[in-house]
Amino acid sequence: MPAYNPVELILAKRSGQALDADQIGYFIDNYMTGNIPDYQMSALLMAVCFKGLNDAETAALTEAYLASGQTLAFPEVPPVGDKHSTGGVGDKISLMLAPILASLGMRVPMISGRGLGHTGGTLDKLEAIPGFRTQFGLREFQQLVEKHGCALVGQSEELVPADKRIYALRDVTATVESPGLITASIMSKKIAEGARHLAIDLKVGSGAFMPDLDRAHELARLLVQTGANFGQKVRVLFSNMNSPLGLAVGNGLEMIEAIEYLKGNPLRDTAILTTELCSQLLLSSGMAKDADDAIAQIDAAVKSGQALRKLEEIIIAQGGDAQVLEDYSRLGSARHKLPILAESAGYVHSIDARAIGYALVRVKAGRMKVTDALDYGAGALLMPKVGTKLEVGEPIGEIHCNDLVAGNEAVKLVRAAYSIRPESCPPEDLLLGSL
Ligand code: URA
């Protein structure tokens, strides 16, 4: 590989030129070996945020990320699938989708993340289960998937280390929101883990980092195109993140909601999204012949209890206490349950899901820094959706907390996140389209 001057590459990108695969590979390799310092990488990332990456550059960056670590490969049969969500409030879909699909015979090597800011993370929800391990070496991860059909783990040092380092840098240099950077980051991990079929839940709305559908479409196109470059079938579902998903927000509480779902007690919006994402993967992989067949298989996996038994198997395989399935008190406790009551009568016109996520950071259901400790028992149960009619004094929900002062603050902030007006308002659609 020829030696380049990093300053010239930054300048080229800053002036809007496309970099070629060698130049991108050079920059990433030399960043990883320490020849290019954080400040030059930060400058390049900022130039990318302003000038963008075209499809070829995005593919080259994905390739360079992949080359920084090891990759997993599974045999073609049974199909290997995974789902990625761009993050939201109350999003516990992975906790249901992974055991459902694994119980139907799909291999699901799921690499998940932690919550930060207003959004939650699957790993934190799973770690509400006492003993549940999420850190495994790459070979151990592969063995878990081969033996149990599924494992839900954090990103290991061996898998796409360039993304791990660069994502941390993007987080503190305001360079996260670039479609090319997001695509390379997501797709490199999903390709490296060996998934051949990927369903992406691209959240749009107040609780998502994509505020509108137009920008979400551009990101979706790039995700699908990049997947195709690496032989991966990617389907993108646009879903509404103007309201928290389901009932619970908070790690232990969301785990309970997911377990209840697998016991056959689903809530409407989580059921719609789980079914749709599972269906997309069953269809993409050829495991279902049509949409009706996919839905019938998903229903049977839940009704027969096989998906719940698969979750139990996964919990045990990853060192967790499977008694949580019957004894929810093991998932964390809250000394206080504070009601949130409507102060005016009317219809819910909008919900600021982002503000709810931040309000719950106060009771330690979420974190502002990666090092912040979580309280697994803390969170909220929130009932109304956009369009719901409320009377004065009617419950919007309740805050579960162990710190009363923080809990009372959260009550006020969550109540203020609901805009209640006298005129009626139609409910919002959860599914906003697909690609
Ligand atoms: N999730 C990721 O894994 N990477 C991004 O860049 C954004 C969201």
Boltz pocket constraint, residues with backbone or C-beta under 6 A from the ligand:
constraints:
  - pocket:
      binder: B
      contacts: [[A, 85], [A, 86], [A, 167], [A, 176], [A, 181], [A, 182], [A, 183], [A, 185], [A, 186]]
      max_distance: 6.0
